[in-house]
């Protein structure tokens, strides 16, 4: 099961697929990061994938 590297809390497989880094690490879960920050990362990654 994927976990948050910051708090060691469980995150869903889907969350990990979207927010994990290139080493499959989830550096912050919704409890550890502001939702605005998570949304910003999602937008950046979506732009990078679209290029």
NORLIN-V214021 format. One line per field, one symbol per residue. ss: DSSP state (@ for helix, = for strand, . for the rest). A space follows every 50 residues. Layout:
ss: ???
This chain:
ss: ..==.....=..@@@@@@@......=........@@@@@@@@@@@@@@@@ .
